[in-house]
Amino acid sequence: MRIKKLSELTNKSKQRKEKADESKDSEKTSASSTQEEQKLSERVGDNLSRMKKALGQSTDLVVREFRISIEEKFTLGVAYIDGLVNKDEVEHYALDSIMHYHDEHLTHDDGIVNMYELIKSYSLSAGEIMEAKTLDDVLLHVLSGDTVLFIEGYQTCIVASTRGWRDRAVSEPQSQTVVRGPRDSFTETLRTNTALIRRRIKSPQLWIESQQIGEFTKTDIALVYIDGIADEQIIQEVKKRLSKIDIDGILESGYCVLCYSVKYCPIV
């Protein structure tokens, strides 16, 4: 009787292990299939259509497909969100520099043109250039105020930093008054706030590490500290706690403090 129970327990454990292995395999398969679906297409029109569909045909999404060179043999596409970009940078530093290229710049002795590297290295005059290979990365960049450039025949797009939305000017603080010190206060724009700190502390040991929190808001969070003075254990603990925050959106600093103690957030 005891031998029979042991055999039954062994069979049940084997079945549980097989089910666990099957679930892991299915998760790996679904993850790989999702990654394949997220990859960009080599066709510019397909990528622009996928962006429109992902954003629900939103009217603030500006897309344009055009051709360059005299023979119009190179197809490109550009996309950005109206209101989040600096249109002067988009038109003059991105579109204008690309669309005025001529055939003599687009041909080599061997007749082979790497259009992607040519535009990335020689044509775009934007200050910051990045790359994106998946649709999620493209949408994140576009919704952050960047401009994406698709090139026919390449599954990687070029991202140009063209952020230029309107923000509140730096003004005097309303809750704290200073008699002799500076009278500028933080605004709602993260980069403006970090610039104010940089103006006061001109040290290379002032480190700023950024990350995004919030499933829907994708709020930019900056961890600012002076390397060599701040306790390394405290810094790592703060990073650990921030990485564990699981919430739909961060709308103010109090959300991060609240997430340390609420039950639905696995922070403790």
N, C-alpha and C positions, 0 to 999 in steps of 0.2 A: 504493500500500500504506500509506504514511504517512497519507494523507488518510482512508483507511478506518479506521485505528486511532484517529485523532483523533475521527472521527464516533462510533465505538463508545464511546470514553471520555466524549464529550459526552452520549450517550444514557444511559450508566450514571450519570453525575452527575445528570442530570435525574430518573432513576428514584429515586435516593437522596433527592433533594430532595423529590420527590412523596411518597415514603414518610414522610419526616420531617414534612412538612406534615400528612399524614393522621394520624400518631401524635399530633401536637400538637393537631389538631382533636378527636381521640378523647379525649385527656386533658382538654381543656377541656369537652367534652360530659359526660364522666363526673364531673368536678369540679362542674359546674353541677347535674347530676342529684343528686349527693350532698348538695349544699347545699340543694336543694329537699326532699330526704328528711329533713334535719336540722331543718328549720323546724318550729316548734310549730304545733299545730292550734288552731282556734278553739273546739273542743269540749274541755271539761275532762276528760271521761271518756276520750277518746282519748289525751290527754297522760299521764294517770295510768297507763293501760294500757301505753303505750310505756315508761314508767319501770320498771314492774314487769317487763316482758319484758327490758329492757336489763340489769337487775340480777338476772335469773334467779329471780324470785319470792322474793327474799331476805326472811327474816322480820324483819330489823331495819329494813326500810323501812316507815315508817308513812305511810299515805295516808288522806285523808278528803275526801269530797265532801259539801257541804252547801249549803243555800239561806238567803238572808237576806231581810229585810223581811217584813211581815205577810202579804203575798200570796205570799211565797216565789217571786218571779219572777226572782231573780238567783242563778245557780248558780256556786259557787266550789269550788276544790279546793286542798288543802294537802298537802305532802309533806315529810318530813324523815327522818333516820336516827336511830333510838333509840340513845342512848349518846353521840352526838356533839353533841347540842344541850342547851341549858338549858331544861328543860320549863316552868319558871316563866315564862320570857320568851315561849315559844311560846304558852302558854295565856293569859297575862294581857296581854301587849303586842301580840299578833297576833290570836289567835282571839277573845278576849273583846271587844276593842274593835271588831271587825268584826261579830260575830254579834249585838250589841246595838244595831245601827243600826235606826232605824224609818223608816217611809215618809216622814215629813216631812223627813228628811235626804236622801232618795233621789229627790226630785222637784224640778224647776225650774219656772219660770213657763211655759216653752215645752214642758214635758213631756219634754224630751230629757235623758238622763242619760249622762254619760261616767263609767261605773262605775270604769274603770281609774284615771283621774286623781283621782276622788273618794276612793278607798281609799288611793292612794299619797300624796296630799297632805294628807288630813284625818283618815283613820281609823287607819292604822297608827302606833303610838307607838314602834316599834323605833328604836334609835339610828342604825343604818346601813341604808339602802335602796338596792338596786341593781336592774338589769333583766337579763333573759336572753331571747334570741330563738331559740336552737337547743337541741336535745336534749342535745348535748355540754356546752354551758354549764350547763344545768340540772343534769346529773349531776355535773359538777365542783363546783358550789356545794353540792349536797346532800351529797356525799361529803366536803366540807370543813367540814360542821357547820352550814350555813345552812338556812333554811326557805324553800321556794318556794311561791308562791300563784298559782294559775291562776284566771282569770276568764273565764266563758263569753262568747264573741264576740270575744276578743282573742288575737292570736298572740304577744304579749309577756307574760311572767310577771314578778311582783314577787318579788325576793329579799330576805329580811330576815336580817340577821346575828344569829344566835342560838347561836353557838358556846359550848359550855359543858362540854366533856369533862373528866374527872378527870385531873389531872397530878400529878407529884411536886412536893412543896414544896421551896422553896429551902433548901438545907442547906450545911454546910461542905464545902469541896473535900477530896477524899480523896487526890489525888495531889500537891497543892501546899499547903503550910502557910504562913500569914501570921501574924506576931507582932503588928504594930500596925495593919495594914490591915483592910479589910472581909473577913468570912469567909463571904460568900455566893457560891455557884457557879452555873454555868449548869445548866439542866434540859433535858429533851427537848422542851419547848414553845418554839417560836420567839418568840412574842410575849412570853413571860415573860423571855426572854434580852434582847430589845431593850429591854424596860422596865427591866431592871437597868442596861443601858448608859445609858439616858436619865436614870436617877437619879443617875448619876455625872457625866455631861456634860450640863449644862442649857444647851446652846447651839443656836440655830436653824441653825447651820452643820453640825450633825450630821445627815447625810442617810442615809436608809435606803431602798434600792431592792430590791424583792422580785421574784422570778421562780420558776417551777416547773421542775424538772428530773426526768426519769425517765418513761419511757413508761407504766409501770404505777403506780409509787408517787406520782407527781406531788408530789415533795418540795419544800417551800417553802425557797427559798434567799434569804438577805438579804445584800446588799452594803452594808456600813456604812463610812462614811468622813466626814471633816470637810472640807467644801467650802472651798477656799482654801488648805488646808494639804497635802492629798493631791495627788500629781502626776497631772494630768489624763491624760497618756499612759498611765500605769499603770492608771488606772481604766478607760479605754477598752479596754486590752488584756485586763484581767480580764473585762470584759463580753463581749468578743469570744470569749474562750476558753470562758466559761461557756455562751454561746449555741451553741457547736459540740459540746458534750457530747451524745452520742447513746448512751443506756444504758437498760436496763430499769428500774433503780431506784437511788436514792441512799439508803443506809441509815445512813451516817455520813460525816463530813467527809473521811475517807481516800479515799472513792470519787472525789471531785472531784480530789484530788491524783493518784490513780492514772490517771485518764482523760487526764492530760496526756501520758503516755508510752506507753500501751498501743496496740497496732496497730489494734484495731477501732474506736477512737474518733478521728474526723477532727479532732483538736485541733491538730496540728502542720502 
